[in-house]
Amino acid sequence: MNNETPEQRIDAALDSVLRASGSRLANYTMQKRLDDMRKAMKKIMSDSYIAGSKDTFDIYYDRIMK
């Protein structure tokens, strides 16, 4: 199991995207900008988790109800 905190996972995801664009999270020092980026990444991760959970529920529901 992953021992990272949710905040560490968010920062790792942000850093991954930024590195792919030629930057890195450490280059961003303005707290408001960091907070805004973290909020956006948290929403992306949350929305993805919810969508995956719904898809899993739908699959199992279809198997049980058929």
Secondary structure as UniProt FT lines:
FT   HELIX           6..20
FT   TURN            21..22
FT   HELIX           25..27
FT   HELIX           31..65
//
